[in-house]
Amino acid sequence: MPADPTTSPRARPTALVTGASAGIGREFALQLAARDHDLVLVARDVARLEALAAELRRDRGVDVEVLAADLSDRHALQRVADRLADPGRPVDLLVNNAGYGLKGRFLRNDIALEEAVFDVLTRAVLVLSHAGAKGMVERGHGAIVNVSSVAGYIASGSYSAAKSWVTVFTEGLSVELAGTGVSATALCPGFTNTEFQQRAGIGKPGPGFIWLDAPDLVRACLADVARGRVVSVPGWQYKTAVGLLRVLPRPLLRRGLRPPRAGGRAR
């Protein structure tokens, strides 16, 4: 088994987590604090970040820095990149988790909203991975987790396309990082019990067995990072689904996702 790239020769490693105020990002913060990581928490909701930071300082005794930023704003994104690049305060683990989805189909959405989501899901991952990886390579250790999605294996609008980019980008980054002591892992969750569906207004579809719990998901991901896995797909149901999606013909996937015609029923 390879050495865990999230460890550090310093007394306590530091992790930076984006989208840390809720859901999977919050769970990463909780579990990393329990593993004795200091934290830099990034999100738009300052009140939530401060409350989480206070909880972790009190319960885990770790140092927690709050960095409020809307990653769709290029100036705010640059502040986070600058924090990652600061040689005096090195970051050992970067978790690019920030993201959200839009209700409705691409052509019915305002393009400004689509651009903002695109910037958070893809450009922020690109910029922060670049800033974080350069310092980690110089120090000879570190890890990057880019939260993608099983949705990246299908063809379902701009969210699916963005997540496909995240997975492929992370795979390419892992090749470039080989032999440096730094790893890159794409986490591809399926449906997970968080606020994501509620905030996106898309409900909670499907039977109960397809829903993952965030604590189990994050534990599985961190175990995969320690093993050096490039793509982490937690849950037997999603490992099976991704295995099938990788071999199904793309035209078949596209037909299965075709919307109903106006005035008619889906075929």
KANORLIN-V431188 format. One record per residue. RES is the residue in one letter. PHI is phi in whole degrees, -180 to 180 (* if undefined). PSI is psi in whole degrees, 0 to 359 (999 if undefined). D_CENTER is the distance of its C-alpha to the mean C-alpha in Angstrom with 1 decimal. Layout:
BEGIN
{{RES,PHI,PSI,D_CENTER} {RES,PHI,PSI,D_CENTER}}
END
This chain:
BEGIN
{{M,*,133,24.1} {P,-68,159,22.6} {A,-63,146,22.3} {D,-69,114,19.2} {P,-72,351,17.6} {T,-84,351,16.1} {T,-80,167,19.7} {S,-144,147,21.9} {P,-67,344,25.6} {R,-75,166,25.6} {A,-59,322,26.4} {R,-142,123,22.9} {P,-72,162,19.6} {T,-120,135,17.3} {A,-119,139,13.5} {L,-110,125,11.8} {V,-122,122,8.9} {T,-92,155,8.0} {G,63,38,8.4} {A,-85,356,10.3} {S,-79,344,13.1} {A,-158,167,12.4} {G,60,222,10.8} {I,-63,322,8.0} {G,-62,316,7.6} {R,-62,319,11.4} {E,-65,322,11.7} {F,-59,315,10.0} {A,-61,315,12.5} {L,-62,313,15.3} {Q,-72,325,15.0} {L,-70,323,14.7} {A,-64,321,17.7} {A,-65,336,19.5} {R,-92,13,19.2} {D,71,39,20.9} {H,-96,136,18.2} {D,-71,159,18.9} {L,-135,147,16.1} {V,-118,115,15.2} {L,-102,127,13.6} {V,-122,130,12.5} {A,-173,177,12.8} {R,-85,329,15.7} {D,-86,96,17.4} {V,-64,319,19.6} {A,-61,316,21.5} {R,-65,319,18.7} {L,-62,315,17.3} {E,-63,321,20.9} {A,-65,317,21.5} {L,-66,317,18.6} {A,-60,316,19.8} {A,-63,319,23.3} {E,-62,315,22.5} {L,-71,322,20.8} {R,-63,317,23.7} {R,-70,313,26.2} {D,-86,331,25.0} {R,-116,346,23.5} {G,69,24,25.4} {V,-98,161,22.6} {D,-83,133,22.4} {V,-132,126,19.8} {E,-107,134,19.4} {V,-102,127,18.4} {L,-129,98,17.3} {A,-76,128,17.4} {A,-161,136,16.0} {D,-94,109,15.4} {L,-73,356,13.2} {S,-82,348,15.2} {D,-95,122,18.1} {R,-66,326,18.8} {H,-69,318,20.8} {A,-66,318,18.3} {L,-60,320,15.6} {Q,-65,326,18.3} {R,-62,321,18.9} {V,-69,319,15.5} {A,-61,319,16.1} {D,-63,322,19.5} {R,-65,319,18.4} {L,-65,326,16.4} {A,-86,356,19.5} {D,-69,111,22.0} {P,-69,339,24.0} {G,-80,345,25.5} {R,-135,70,22.4} {P,-65,145,20.3} {V,-110,128,16.6} {D,-94,334,16.2} {L,-139,124,12.5} {L,-109,126,9.7} {V,-115,104,6.2} {N,-85,91,4.5} {N,-111,339,3.0} {A,-56,137,6.2} {G,173,161,7.5} {Y,-160,168,10.6} {G,-121,165,13.1} {L,-112,142,16.9} {K,-79,139,19.7} {G,99,167,22.2} {R,-85,158,22.7} {F,-52,310,22.0} {L,-72,346,25.7} {R,-94,350,26.2} {N,-91,150,23.5} {D,-65,133,24.4} {I,-65,331,23.3} {A,-64,322,22.4} {L,-67,319,19.8} {E,-63,319,18.4} {E,-65,321,18.4} {A,-64,316,16.5} {V,-63,317,13.6} {F,-59,317,13.8} {D,-64,320,13.7} {V,-70,316,10.6} {L,-76,330,8.7} {T,-121,304,10.5} {R,-63,319,12.9} {A,-62,320,10.8} {V,-63,317,8.6} {L,-61,308,12.2} {V,-66,314,13.9} {L,-73,325,11.9} {S,-63,320,11.5} {H,-63,311,15.3} {A,-65,317,16.2} {G,-71,316,14.6} {A,-66,323,15.7} {K,-60,313,19.2} {G,-67,320,20.0} {M,-62,318,18.6} {V,-63,318,20.8} {E,-61,325,23.7} {R,-87,346,23.5} {G,83,14,23.1} {H,-161,159,20.1} {G,144,173,16.4} {A,-151,147,13.0} {I,-124,130,9.8} {V,-115,119,6.6} {N,-106,117,4.4} {V,-80,111,2.1} {S,-103,222,5.5} {S,-170,151,8.3} {V,-59,334,11.9} {A,-60,339,13.0} {G,-69,349,12.6} {Y,-94,357,15.6} {I,-115,185,17.8} {A,-122,91,19.4} {S,-144,70,18.7} {G,80,188,18.5} {S,-70,327,16.4} {Y,-63,312,13.1} {S,-59,317,13.7} {A,-64,318,14.8} {A,-64,319,11.8} {K,-71,327,9.5} {S,-61,318,12.4} {W,-61,316,12.4} {V,-60,315,8.9} {T,-64,311,10.2} {V,-67,320,13.5} {F,-59,316,12.7} {T,-66,321,11.0} {E,-61,316,14.1} {G,-65,320,16.3} {L,-63,321,15.0} {S,-63,325,15.6} {V,-66,316,19.1} {E,-65,330,19.8} {L,-87,353,18.8} {A,-55,131,21.0} {G,85,1,23.7} {T,-96,348,22.3} {G,88,2,21.0} {V,-116,139,17.4} {S,-119,160,14.9} {A,-133,131,11.7} {T,-131,131,9.7} {A,-95,118,7.7} {L,-89,123,6.5} {C,-117,87,8.3} {P,-77,156,9.1} {G,-96,208,12.3} {F,-61,128,13.8} {T,-132,140,12.8} {N,-72,93,15.1} {T,-144,189,13.5} {E,-81,356,14.7} {F,-56,309,12.6} {Q,-64,319,15.7} {Q,-62,315,18.1} {R,-70,329,16.8} {A,-83,349,16.6} {G,70,33,20.0} {I,-114,8,19.5} {G,72,193,20.8} {K,-132,84,20.2} {P,-78,165,21.6} {G,81,172,22.9} {P,-74,162,24.4} {G,-61,329,23.1} {F,-69,344,22.4} {I,-84,354,19.4} {W,-95,127,17.5} {L,-95,155,15.4} {D,-96,136,15.5} {A,-57,318,12.5} {P,-59,316,14.5} {D,-65,319,15.2} {L,-60,312,11.8} {V,-68,320,10.6} {R,-59,316,14.0} {A,-64,320,13.8} {C,-64,313,10.7} {L,-64,326,12.4} {A,-66,320,15.5} {D,-67,323,14.3} {V,-61,315,13.2} {A,-63,330,16.7} {R,-82,350,18.2} {G,84,20,16.8} {R,-74,140,15.2} {V,-85,324,13.5} {V,-123,124,12.0} {S,-111,119,11.2} {V,-123,91,12.3} {P,-70,146,13.3} {G,95,127,16.5} {W,-59,325,19.7} {Q,-66,326,19.7} {Y,-87,332,16.6} {K,-60,317,17.7} {T,-64,315,20.9} {A,-62,315,19.6} {V,-66,321,17.6} {G,-58,319,20.8} {L,-71,317,22.8} {L,-64,331,20.7} {R,-70,337,20.9} {V,-108,344,24.7} {L,-68,142,25.6} {P,-62,137,27.2} {R,-60,321,25.1} {P,-59,326,28.1} {L,-66,319,28.0} {L,-63,318,24.4} {R,-66,320,25.3} {R,-64,321,28.4} {G,-66,339,26.7} {L,-108,8,24.5} {R,-68,131,27.4} {P,-71,158,28.0} {P,-64,148,31.5} {R,-73,151,34.2} {A,-59,128,35.6} {G,80,2,38.4} {G,-129,192,37.8} {R,-114,157,35.8} {A,-65,145,33.0} {R,-97,999,34.4}}
END
